[in-house]
């Protein structure tokens, strides 16, 4: 006969000091993440919005003109054609990709000859770039090749 442990009693924590230190470090790690995210995401977005309110050209500072750029875009037929083409392409491509993916998933779920081979072939476009990148970095940092470390070591 087995006994069920009482849920009110807990097993002792293995490293209580380490756990407390980890809990204290969480806000600092979170703040660092938010800071990096702000630098690489929010600042470029904010700069883009700010530049939308100016008449900045390359090589000279801009002057604040308010909503004039957006009013001009609202009446521009090329802008609306670009918006239509973007939405049309996005919607049609999403529907086709979903349909094709669902059809292939249902097809590969059947009991077919060479099913594993076809699954491998379908996964190749996903696997090959990762493998090639790994091989490229392996070659770059190989001590015996005439790549980056070799050229730095030999003064070439």
GIFEN-V640830 format. One record per residue. N is the residue number from 1. OMEGA is omega in radians with two decimals (NA if undefined). Layout:
((N	OMEGA) (N	OMEGA))
This chain:
((1	-3.14) (2	3.11) (3	3.11) (4	-3.14) (5	3.12) (6	-3.10) (7	3.14) (8	3.12) (9	-3.12) (10	3.02) (11	3.13) (12	3.13) (13	-3.04) (14	-3.09) (15	-3.04) (16	3.14) (17	3.12) (18	3.12) (19	3.13) (20	3.11) (21	3.11) (22	3.12) (23	3.11) (24	-3.09) (25	-3.08) (26	3.13) (27	3.13) (28	3.11) (29	3.12) (30	3.12) (31	3.11) (32	3.11) (33	-3.14) (34	3.11) (35	3.11) (36	3.12) (37	3.14) (38	-3.10) (39	-3.02) (40	-3.13) (41	-3.03) (42	-3.14) (43	3.07) (44	3.10) (45	3.11) (46	3.10) (47	3.11) (48	3.10) (49	3.13) (50	3.13) (51	3.07) (52	3.12) (53	3.14) (54	3.06) (55	-3.08) (56	3.00) (57	3.13) (58	3.09) (59	3.10) (60	3.12) (61	-3.11) (62	3.10) (63	3.14) (64	-3.14) (65	3.07) (66	-3.06) (67	-3.07) (68	3.11) (69	-3.11) (70	3.04) (71	3.12) (72	3.10) (73	-3.10) (74	-3.11) (75	-3.10) (76	-3.11) (77	3.12) (78	3.09) (79	-3.12) (80	3.04) (81	3.10) (82	3.10) (83	3.12) (84	-3.13) (85	3.14) (86	-3.14) (87	3.13) (88	-3.14) (89	-3.11) (90	-3.10) (91	-3.12) (92	-3.13) (93	3.13) (94	3.14) (95	-3.13) (96	3.12) (97	3.11) (98	3.14) (99	3.13) (100	3.13) (101	3.11) (102	3.13) (103	3.12) (104	3.12) (105	3.11) (106	3.13) (107	-3.10) (108	3.09) (109	3.10) (110	3.12) (111	-3.09) (112	2.97) (113	-3.13) (114	-3.12) (115	3.14) (116	3.10) (117	-3.14) (118	3.07) (119	3.11) (120	3.14) (121	3.14) (122	-3.14) (123	-3.10) (124	3.13) (125	3.11) (126	-3.03) (127	-2.98) (128	3.14) (129	3.13) (130	3.14) (131	3.13) (132	3.09) (133	3.12) (134	3.13) (135	3.13) (136	3.12) (137	3.07) (138	3.12) (139	-3.11) (140	-3.06) (141	3.08) (142	-3.08) (143	-3.06) (144	-3.12) (145	3.11) (146	3.11) (147	-3.02) (148	-3.12) (149	3.13) (150	-3.14) (151	3.10) (152	-3.08) (153	-3.07) (154	3.11) (155	-3.13) (156	NA))
